[in-house]
Amino acid sequence: MSDSPKLTRRPEWTALEDHRAQGQPVLRELFATDPGRAERYVVRVGDLRIDYSKHLVNDETLALLQELATATDVFGLRDAMFRGEKINVTEDRAVLHTALRAPRD
């Protein structure tokens, strides 16, 4: 069993809940107050373009999500998953996400 506190009990999670409690942003207002939003909230990887400008997030939301990801070592766990390490603490085994998407030989 993992020694990490339950995700919803972490202070980073609570900060996200507090942020959400401030009220849902209105998409029209997000674009009106940030003319560069359509370009700033886009990620390009090769030919793939991911546009998340129309999601109800702002810079603070993204910063809080980054803090949660850092605190819970999302990137370290991702790397461990790709190495085939046992990160499924419930079943004490490696996860199969990447194996399910591997090319067939």
Contacts in CASP RR format, 6 or more apart in sequence:
PFRMAT RR
TARGET T0000
AUTHOR 0000-0000-0000
METHOD contacts of the structure
MODEL  1
MSDSPKLTRRPEWTALEDHRAQGQPVLRELFATDPGRAERYVVRVGDLRI
DYSKHLVNDETLALLQELATATDVFGLRDAMFRGEKINVTEDRAVLHTAL
RAPRD
1 89 0 8 1.000
2 89 0 8 1.000
4 72 0 8 1.000
7 13 0 8 1.000
7 72 0 8 1.000
10 68 0 8 1.000
10 71 0 8 1.000
10 72 0 8 1.000
12 64 0 8 1.000
12 67 0 8 1.000
12 68 0 8 1.000
12 71 0 8 1.000
12 72 0 8 1.000
13 68 0 8 1.000
15 64 0 8 1.000
15 67 0 8 1.000
16 61 0 8 1.000
16 64 0 8 1.000
16 65 0 8 1.000
16 68 0 8 1.000
19 60 0 8 1.000
19 61 0 8 1.000
19 64 0 8 1.000
24 56 0 8 1.000
25 56 0 8 1.000
25 57 0 8 1.000
25 58 0 8 1.000
27 54 0 8 1.000
27 56 0 8 1.000
30 37 0 8 1.000
30 56 0 8 1.000
30 58 0 8 1.000
31 37 0 8 1.000
31 38 0 8 1.000
31 53 0 8 1.000
34 40 0 8 1.000
37 53 0 8 1.000
38 51 0 8 1.000
38 53 0 8 1.000
40 53 0 8 1.000
41 51 0 8 1.000
41 52 0 8 1.000
41 53 0 8 1.000
41 55 0 8 1.000
41 57 0 8 1.000
42 49 0 8 1.000
42 50 0 8 1.000
42 51 0 8 1.000
42 52 0 8 1.000
42 53 0 8 1.000
43 49 0 8 1.000
43 50 0 8 1.000
43 52 0 8 1.000
44 50 0 8 1.000
57 65 0 8 1.000
69 75 0 8 1.000
77 87 0 8 1.000
80 87 0 8 1.000
81 87 0 8 1.000
81 94 0 8 1.000
81 95 0 8 1.000
81 97 0 8 1.000
81 98 0 8 1.000
82 98 0 8 1.000
84 94 0 8 1.000
84 95 0 8 1.000
84 98 0 8 1.000
85 94 0 8 1.000
86 92 0 8 1.000
86 93 0 8 1.000
86 94 0 8 1.000
87 94 0 8 1.000
87 95 0 8 1.000
88 94 0 8 1.000
88 95 0 8 1.000
END
